[in-house]
Amino acid sequence: MKKNRKSIGRSAGTPVLGSVGLAVLATLMGGGAQAADVGFGTLPIPSVTTTGHKTVQSVQGNIVGVSAATSNTTTGVTVVGPEAGSSNTTTNNLVKPTATGNSFSNSIDLSLTGAAGDVGPEGSASLGLQTNSGVVSSTANNNVVKVDLNGFTSGGAANTANTIAASTTLNSGSSSIAGTVPNDYTSTVPGSTGIAYTPGSRSADAQGSIVITSAQTGTGASSNATAQGNQVTLTLTSPVTNAVNSSPALDNNTVSATLKGNAATSTASIQAGGAPTFAGSAVVSNLQLNQAGAPGVVHSAVNNGTAIGASISSGTPGLTNTLNGGVSVQGNTISSAATGNESLGAAGVAGNRIVLGDGMSVAGAGGLINNNASFNGGNLSSTVMADLAILNSQGNVASRSPAPRRARAWARRRSRSTAARSTCRATASPRRPPAMRLPAPLPVARTQPPSTPPRRWPASKATTARPCRPSPARRWSA
């Protein structure tokens, strides 16, 4: 039996994912049920061991700030003076500061994965594990890409296909197991993959003949990509009355700001070779979590003050600079984009793929087929079982603010202070407080006034204020 097994989880007593990283347990089991356990400590980069006939692993952790900046640059053509019949072109230039917290590229040749009779574990497994808690930022400000001609009359003038871009990625990874199947390769290990997530813990498991697992976690303070005040221009001027016999172009230029939290691609490509039938299982798991490290964390992409434009004019008032032709300004892009998690290949191809070559058939391992998922109260669980299985789990998790205890305490203090002030006003008043309202007495026939005259308020109390301090309610009687 050829079996690859990979587990990812949090060991007992280990801090949760957002604080120290992702615990990993990766196991690749071959014909002898040989297994490898992976320990996890409190270091930013956990310890991982992977065993198999062909394996590759990338374990990365970043806790420091990463920044890239390209600003105040000038690229292009500038000509001052009469010019005819010349070609002036600024094209395919790139101004692109790129900042990345972690990056890996894993690759295995499937034809070397092992055949019948080989000693030891068989099969192929790729593991990519990334944790980033540092601030990652890129800046492209006040850059100029231009064609600036003063006195141009004929020829070519073009400013095309140039790029100014600020690019930020917290975690980036690429995994590939591709090639022909070895002769006589057979595996009865069913394919399965699953994930369980709660706010306090996470775990994942994948097993099969071919296993690709990519696990990325981005946390920490706000990261950003910023492009401000950039210009892509085409300017034709003349100090004298002039005619321009040309068709200048300002086309297909791009100014952008792009931020990605986690970005990964995973491909298992099984091609026909000595064994045109694949008897086994293939599993691809992509696990991405973009989690705010504290309340108010926002990852952002900003593009401000950008100009892409063409101008044909005279530099002297009252004179003209006439264009005898057409000017083209088309296909230009000014953009900003922020993405928490992404799994996309080039040109829009799916990022998680199992590809079968032409003429390739699949016998499978004969395991169960199941797809089960649930989400309830912030808890997520999902299981996929098949000969060819793909699990893609992506999450954006915000950090909630604690309950406003100080505000409630202040409200209680304010209530007590208000009651005290009310008591002070009552006790310091020179007037007699109103008599307490008592229940109406039963009717009694009287023939003479009561023998005890009513109490009168002493004159001294009408002129002396009581000290202003909180006091219990007093009972006044008539």
C-alpha positions as CSV (number, residue, x, y, z in Angstrom):
1,M,0.0,0.0,0.0
2,K,1.3,3.4,-0.9
3,K,0.0,6.2,1.2
4,N,0.7,9.8,1.8
5,R,-0.8,11.6,4.7
6,K,-0.5,15.2,5.8
7,S,-2.1,16.7,8.9
8,I,-2.1,20.3,10.1
9,G,-3.4,21.1,13.6
10,R,-2.7,22.8,17.0
11,S,-1.1,20.7,19.7
12,A,-2.3,20.9,23.3
13,G,-1.0,23.9,25.2
14,T,0.1,25.7,22.0
15,P,-1.1,29.3,21.5
16,V,-3.7,29.8,18.9
17,L,-3.1,30.5,15.2
18,G,-3.3,34.2,15.3
19,S,-0.5,34.6,17.9
20,V,2.3,32.2,17.0
21,G,1.5,30.5,13.7
22,L,0.0,27.2,12.5
23,A,0.9,23.9,14.1
24,V,1.6,21.2,11.6
25,L,1.6,17.4,11.6
26,A,2.5,15.9,8.3
27,T,2.6,12.2,7.7
28,L,3.5,10.2,4.6
29,M,2.8,6.5,4.9
30,G,4.2,3.9,2.4
31,G,4.0,0.1,2.1
32,G,5.6,-0.4,5.6
33,A,3.2,2.0,7.3
34,Q,6.2,4.2,7.9
35,A,5.1,7.6,9.4
36,A,6.8,10.9,10.3
37,D,5.4,13.1,13.1
38,V,5.9,16.8,13.1
39,G,6.4,18.8,16.3
40,F,5.4,22.4,16.8
41,G,6.9,24.9,19.2
42,T,6.3,28.5,20.1
43,L,8.8,29.8,17.6
44,P,7.5,31.9,14.7
45,I,8.7,29.1,12.3
46,P,7.4,25.6,13.5
47,S,9.4,22.4,13.1
48,V,8.1,20.2,10.3
49,T,9.4,16.8,9.0
50,T,7.9,15.1,5.9
51,T,8.7,11.6,4.8
52,G,8.0,10.0,1.4
53,H,9.6,8.7,-1.7
54,K,9.5,12.2,-3.2
55,T,8.7,15.2,-0.9
56,V,9.2,18.9,-0.8
57,Q,8.3,21.2,2.0
58,S,8.5,25.0,2.6
59,V,7.9,26.3,6.1
60,Q,8.1,30.0,6.5
61,G,7.3,32.6,9.2
62,N,7.8,36.3,9.1
63,I,7.3,38.6,12.1
64,V,9.2,41.7,10.9
65,G,8.1,44.6,8.7
66,V,8.8,44.3,5.0
67,S,8.7,47.4,2.7
68,A,9.5,48.3,-0.9
69,A,9.5,51.8,-2.4
70,T,10.2,53.3,-5.8
71,S,9.5,57.1,-5.9
72,N,10.4,60.3,-7.8
73,T,11.8,58.5,-10.9
74,T,11.6,59.7,-14.5
75,T,11.6,57.5,-17.5
76,G,11.2,58.5,-21.1
77,V,12.2,60.7,-24.1
78,T,12.8,64.5,-24.0
79,V,13.7,66.5,-27.1
80,V,14.0,70.3,-27.3
81,G,14.5,71.8,-30.7
82,P,13.3,71.2,-34.3
83,E,12.8,67.5,-35.1
84,A,11.5,65.9,-38.3
85,G,11.3,62.3,-39.4
86,S,12.5,60.8,-36.1
87,S,10.9,58.1,-34.1
88,N,10.4,58.8,-30.3
89,T,9.1,55.8,-28.3
90,T,8.9,55.0,-24.6
91,T,7.5,51.5,-24.3
92,N,7.4,48.4,-22.0
93,N,9.0,50.0,-19.0
94,L,8.3,48.8,-15.5
95,V,8.4,50.7,-12.3
96,K,7.2,48.2,-9.7
97,P,8.1,48.1,-6.0
98,T,7.1,44.7,-4.7
99,A,6.9,43.7,-1.0
100,T,6.2,40.1,0.0
101,G,6.2,38.6,3.6
102,N,6.7,35.0,2.6
103,S,7.1,33.2,-0.8
104,F,7.7,29.6,-1.8
105,S,7.7,27.5,-5.0
106,N,7.4,23.7,-4.6
107,S,7.8,21.3,-7.5
108,I,8.0,17.5,-7.8
109,D,8.5,15.3,-10.9
110,L,5.8,12.7,-10.7
111,S,7.8,10.2,-12.8
112,L,10.2,9.9,-9.9
113,T,7.6,9.2,-7.3
114,G,8.5,5.5,-7.1
115,A,7.3,2.2,-8.7
116,A,6.4,-1.3,-7.6
117,G,9.2,-3.0,-5.7
118,D,10.8,0.2,-4.4
119,V,11.9,0.1,-0.8
120,G,10.4,2.6,1.7
121,P,7.6,5.1,1.3
122,E,6.2,5.7,-2.1
123,G,4.1,8.5,-3.6
124,S,4.6,12.3,-3.7
125,A,3.7,15.0,-1.3
126,S,4.2,18.8,-1.2
127,L,3.7,21.0,1.9
128,G,3.8,24.7,1.9
129,L,3.3,26.4,5.3
130,Q,3.4,30.2,5.7
131,T,2.7,32.6,8.7
132,N,3.1,36.3,8.4
133,S,2.4,38.7,11.3
134,G,4.6,41.6,10.1
135,V,3.5,44.8,8.3
136,V,4.1,44.5,4.6
137,S,4.0,47.7,2.5
138,S,4.9,48.9,-1.0
139,T,5.0,52.5,-2.3
140,A,5.2,54.0,-5.8
141,N,4.9,57.8,-5.6
142,N,5.5,60.7,-8.0
143,N,7.0,58.6,-10.8
144,V,6.9,59.9,-14.4
145,V,6.9,58.0,-17.7
146,K,6.9,60.4,-20.6
147,V,7.5,61.5,-24.2
148,D,8.1,65.2,-24.2
149,L,8.9,66.9,-27.6
150,N,9.4,70.6,-28.1
151,G,9.6,71.4,-31.8
152,F,8.5,68.1,-33.2
153,T,7.1,68.3,-36.8
154,S,7.0,64.7,-38.2
155,G,7.9,61.2,-37.4
156,G,6.8,58.9,-34.6
157,A,5.8,59.7,-31.0
158,A,4.5,57.0,-28.8
159,N,4.3,56.3,-25.1
160,T,2.9,52.7,-24.8
161,A,2.7,49.6,-22.6
162,N,4.4,51.0,-19.5
163,T,3.6,50.0,-16.0
164,I,3.8,51.8,-12.6
165,A,2.7,49.5,-9.9
166,A,2.8,49.1,-6.1
167,S,2.4,45.4,-5.2
168,T,2.0,43.9,-1.6
169,T,1.5,40.3,-0.7
170,L,1.6,38.9,2.8
171,N,2.0,35.2,1.7
172,S,2.6,33.8,-1.7
173,G,3.1,30.2,-2.7
174,S,3.1,27.8,-5.7
175,S,3.0,24.0,-5.6
176,S,3.2,21.5,-8.4
177,I,3.4,17.7,-8.7
178,A,3.5,17.0,-12.5
179,G,4.7,14.3,-14.9
180,T,4.1,10.9,-16.2
181,V,2.9,8.0,-13.9
182,P,5.6,5.4,-13.1
183,N,5.3,2.0,-14.6
184,D,3.2,-0.5,-12.5
185,Y,2.3,2.3,-10.0
186,T,-0.7,1.2,-8.0
187,S,-2.2,2.6,-4.8
188,T,-5.3,1.6,-2.8
189,V,-5.2,4.6,-0.4
190,P,-8.4,6.5,-0.7
191,G,-8.3,10.2,-1.2
192,S,-9.7,12.4,1.6
193,T,-9.2,15.9,3.0
194,G,-10.9,17.8,5.8
195,I,-10.7,21.0,7.9
196,A,-12.1,22.0,11.3
197,Y,-12.1,25.6,12.5
198,T,-13.3,27.2,15.6
199,P,-12.4,30.7,17.0
200,G,-10.0,29.0,19.4
201,S,-8.4,26.2,17.3
202,R,-7.8,24.9,13.7
203,S,-6.9,21.5,12.3
204,A,-6.7,20.0,8.8
205,D,-6.0,16.6,7.4
206,A,-5.3,15.2,3.9
207,Q,-4.2,11.8,2.6
208,G,-3.8,10.1,-0.8
209,S,-1.3,8.8,-3.3
210,I,-0.5,12.3,-4.4
211,V,-0.9,15.1,-1.9
212,I,-0.5,18.8,-2.2
213,T,-1.2,21.0,0.9
214,S,-0.8,24.8,1.0
215,A,-1.6,26.5,4.3
216,Q,-1.2,30.3,4.7
217,T,-2.0,32.6,7.6
218,G,-1.8,36.4,7.5
219,T,-2.2,38.3,10.8
220,G,-0.8,41.4,12.5
221,A,-1.3,45.1,11.9
222,S,-2.4,46.9,8.7
223,S,-0.5,46.4,5.5
224,N,-0.8,48.5,2.4
225,A,0.0,49.2,-1.2
226,T,0.1,52.9,-2.3
227,A,0.5,54.6,-5.6
228,Q,0.2,58.4,-5.6
229,G,1.0,61.3,-7.9
230,N,2.2,59.2,-10.8
231,Q,2.1,60.5,-14.4
232,V,2.2,58.9,-17.9
233,T,2.3,61.7,-20.5
234,L,2.7,62.5,-24.1
235,T,3.4,66.2,-24.7
236,L,4.1,68.0,-28.0
237,T,4.9,71.7,-27.9
238,S,6.5,74.3,-30.2
239,P,8.0,77.7,-29.5
240,V,6.9,78.9,-32.9
241,T,3.8,78.4,-35.1
242,N,4.1,74.7,-36.1
243,A,2.4,71.8,-37.8
244,V,2.7,68.2,-36.6
245,N,2.4,65.6,-39.3
246,S,2.1,62.5,-37.2
247,S,-0.3,60.2,-35.3
248,P,1.0,60.2,-31.7
249,A,-0.1,57.4,-29.4
250,L,-0.5,57.0,-25.6
251,D,-1.9,53.5,-25.3
252,N,-2.0,50.5,-22.9
253,N,-0.3,52.0,-19.9
254,T,-1.1,50.9,-16.4
255,V,-0.8,52.6,-13.0
256,S,-2.0,50.3,-10.2
257,A,-1.9,49.5,-6.5
258,T,-2.5,45.9,-5.5
259,L,-2.6,44.1,-2.1
260,K,-3.2,40.4,-1.5
261,G,-3.3,38.8,1.9
262,N,-2.7,35.2,0.8
263,A,-2.1,34.0,-2.7
264,A,-1.5,30.4,-3.7
265,T,-1.7,28.0,-6.7
266,S,-1.6,24.2,-6.4
267,T,-1.5,21.8,-9.4
268,A,-1.4,18.0,-9.6
269,S,-0.8,17.2,-13.3
270,I,-1.0,13.4,-14.2
271,Q,0.3,12.7,-17.7
272,A,0.2,9.5,-19.7
273,G,3.5,7.6,-19.9
274,G,4.5,4.1,-19.1
275,A,1.2,3.7,-17.2
276,P,-1.6,5.3,-19.1
277,T,-4.0,4.4,-16.3
278,F,-3.7,6.1,-12.9
279,A,-4.6,3.6,-10.1
280,G,-4.5,5.8,-7.0
281,S,-5.8,9.0,-5.5
282,A,-4.8,12.7,-5.8
283,V,-5.7,15.4,-3.2
284,V,-5.2,19.1,-3.3
285,S,-5.9,21.2,-0.2
286,N,-5.6,25.0,-0.1
287,L,-6.1,26.5,3.3
288,Q,-6.0,30.3,3.7
289,L,-6.8,32.5,6.7
290,N,-6.5,36.3,6.7
291,Q,-7.1,37.4,10.3
292,A,-6.9,40.8,11.8
293,G,-4.4,41.0,14.7
294,A,-6.3,43.7,16.6
295,P,-9.5,45.8,16.3
296,G,-9.3,48.4,13.5
297,V,-6.8,46.5,11.3
298,V,-7.5,47.2,7.6
299,H,-5.3,46.1,4.7
300,S,-5.6,48.6,1.9
301,A,-4.6,49.4,-1.7
302,V,-4.7,53.2,-2.6
303,N,-4.2,54.9,-6.0
304,N,-4.5,58.7,-5.8
305,G,-3.5,61.7,-8.0
306,T,-2.7,59.6,-11.1
307,A,-2.7,61.2,-14.5
308,I,-2.4,59.5,-18.0
309,G,-2.8,62.1,-20.7
310,A,-1.7,63.6,-24.0
311,S,-1.2,67.3,-24.8
312,I,-0.5,69.1,-28.1
313,S,-0.1,72.8,-27.7
314,S,2.0,75.9,-28.4
315,G,4.4,77.0,-25.7
316,T,3.9,80.7,-26.7
317,P,0.6,82.6,-26.3
318,G,-0.9,83.5,-29.6
319,L,0.9,80.9,-31.6
320,T,-0.5,77.5,-32.8
321,N,0.8,74.0,-32.9
322,T,-1.5,72.1,-35.4
323,L,-1.8,68.3,-35.5
324,N,-2.3,67.0,-39.0
325,G,-3.3,63.5,-38.0
326,G,-4.9,61.7,-35.1
327,V,-3.9,61.1,-31.5
328,S,-4.6,57.8,-29.8
329,V,-5.3,57.5,-26.0
330,Q,-6.7,54.1,-25.4
331,G,-6.3,50.9,-23.4
332,N,-4.9,52.6,-20.3
333,T,-5.7,51.5,-16.8
334,I,-5.7,53.2,-13.4
335,S,-6.6,50.8,-10.7
336,S,-6.4,49.6,-7.1
337,A,-7.4,46.2,-5.8
338,A,-7.2,44.6,-2.3
339,T,-7.9,40.9,-1.8
340,G,-7.9,38.9,1.4
341,N,-7.3,35.4,-0.1
342,E,-6.7,34.4,-3.7
343,S,-6.2,31.1,-5.5
344,L,-5.9,31.9,-9.2
345,G,-3.5,30.7,-11.9
346,A,-2.1,32.8,-14.8
347,A,-4.6,34.3,-17.2
348,G,-7.6,33.4,-14.9
349,V,-6.9,29.7,-14.8
350,A,-8.1,27.9,-11.6
351,G,-5.6,28.0,-8.8
352,N,-6.4,24.6,-7.4
353,R,-6.2,21.9,-10.2
354,I,-6.0,18.2,-10.8
355,V,-5.1,17.8,-14.5
356,L,-5.3,14.6,-16.5
357,G,-3.3,14.4,-19.7
358,D,-4.7,13.4,-23.1
359,G,-5.4,9.7,-23.3
360,M,-5.1,9.3,-19.5
361,S,-7.6,7.2,-17.6
362,V,-8.2,6.9,-13.8
363,A,-8.9,3.6,-12.1
364,G,-8.9,5.2,-8.7
365,A,-8.4,3.7,-5.3
366,G,-11.9,2.6,-4.7
367,G,-12.6,4.7,-1.7
368,L,-15.8,6.4,-0.5
369,I,-17.2,9.5,-2.2
370,N,-18.4,12.2,0.1
371,N,-18.7,16.0,0.3
372,N,-19.8,17.4,3.7
373,A,-19.6,20.9,5.1
374,S,-21.2,22.9,8.0
375,F,-21.0,26.4,9.4
376,N,-22.6,27.4,12.6
377,G,-21.9,30.2,15.1
378,G,-18.4,30.8,13.8
379,N,-17.4,27.1,13.7
380,L,-16.5,25.5,10.3
381,S,-16.1,21.9,9.4
382,S,-15.7,20.4,5.9
383,T,-14.7,16.9,4.6
384,V,-14.2,15.8,1.0
385,M,-13.6,12.1,0.0
386,A,-12.9,11.0,-3.5
387,D,-10.2,9.5,-5.8
388,L,-9.6,13.0,-7.1
389,A,-10.4,15.6,-4.3
390,I,-9.9,19.3,-4.0
391,L,-10.6,21.3,-0.8
392,N,-10.4,25.1,-0.9
393,S,-11.0,26.9,2.4
394,Q,-10.6,30.6,2.7
395,G,-11.4,32.9,5.6
396,N,-11.3,36.6,6.4
397,V,-11.7,37.1,10.2
398,A,-12.0,40.4,11.9
399,S,-10.9,41.1,15.5
400,R,-13.8,42.3,17.7
401,S,-13.4,45.1,20.3
402,P,-13.8,44.1,24.0
403,A,-17.0,45.3,25.8
404,P,-16.7,49.0,26.9
405,R,-16.3,48.4,30.6
406,R,-14.9,51.9,31.3
407,A,-17.8,53.5,29.7
408,R,-20.2,51.5,31.9
409,A,-18.2,52.4,35.0
410,W,-18.3,56.1,34.1
411,A,-22.0,55.9,33.6
412,R,-22.4,54.4,37.1
413,R,-20.2,57.1,38.6
414,R,-22.1,59.8,36.8
415,S,-25.4,58.4,38.2
416,R,-24.1,58.5,41.8
417,S,-22.8,62.1,41.4
418,T,-26.2,63.2,40.1
419,A,-27.9,61.7,43.1
420,A,-25.5,63.4,45.4
421,R,-26.0,66.8,43.8
422,S,-29.8,66.3,44.1
423,T,-29.5,65.6,47.8
424,C,-27.3,68.7,48.3
425,R,-29.9,71.0,46.6
426,A,-32.7,69.6,48.8
427,T,-30.8,70.0,52.1
428,A,-29.5,73.5,51.4
429,S,-32.8,75.0,50.4
430,P,-34.1,77.7,52.8
431,R,-37.6,76.6,52.2
432,R,-39.4,73.9,54.0
433,P,-39.7,70.7,51.9
434,P,-43.2,69.6,51.2
435,A,-44.9,67.3,53.7
436,M,-45.0,63.7,53.0
437,R,-48.2,62.5,51.4
438,L,-50.0,60.1,53.7
439,P,-53.1,58.0,53.0
440,A,-56.3,59.9,53.6
441,P,-57.6,59.4,57.1
442,L,-61.0,57.8,57.8
443,P,-63.7,60.4,58.2
444,V,-64.2,61.3,61.9
445,A,-66.7,63.8,63.2
446,R,-64.9,66.6,65.1
447,T,-66.4,69.2,67.3
448,Q,-63.2,71.2,68.1
449,P,-59.8,71.8,66.5
450,P,-56.9,69.4,67.4
451,S,-55.4,70.1,70.8
452,T,-51.8,70.0,69.4
453,P,-51.0,73.0,67.1
454,P,-49.1,72.2,63.9
455,R,-45.3,72.5,64.0
456,R,-43.7,75.5,62.5
457,W,-40.4,75.8,60.6
458,P,-37.8,77.4,62.9
459,A,-36.6,80.8,61.7
460,S,-32.9,79.8,62.0
461,K,-33.3,77.0,59.6
462,A,-34.7,79.4,57.0
463,T,-31.4,81.2,56.8
464,T,-28.8,78.5,57.4
465,A,-27.8,76.1,54.6
466,R,-26.9,72.6,55.4
467,P,-23.5,71.3,54.4
468,C,-23.5,70.0,50.7
469,R,-22.8,66.3,51.0
470,P,-24.6,63.2,49.9
471,S,-27.0,62.1,52.6
472,P,-29.8,59.5,53.0
473,A,-33.3,60.7,52.4
474,R,-34.9,62.5,55.3
475,R,-38.4,62.1,56.5
476,W,-40.3,65.2,57.1
477,S,-43.5,65.3,59.1
478,A,-46.2,67.9,59.4
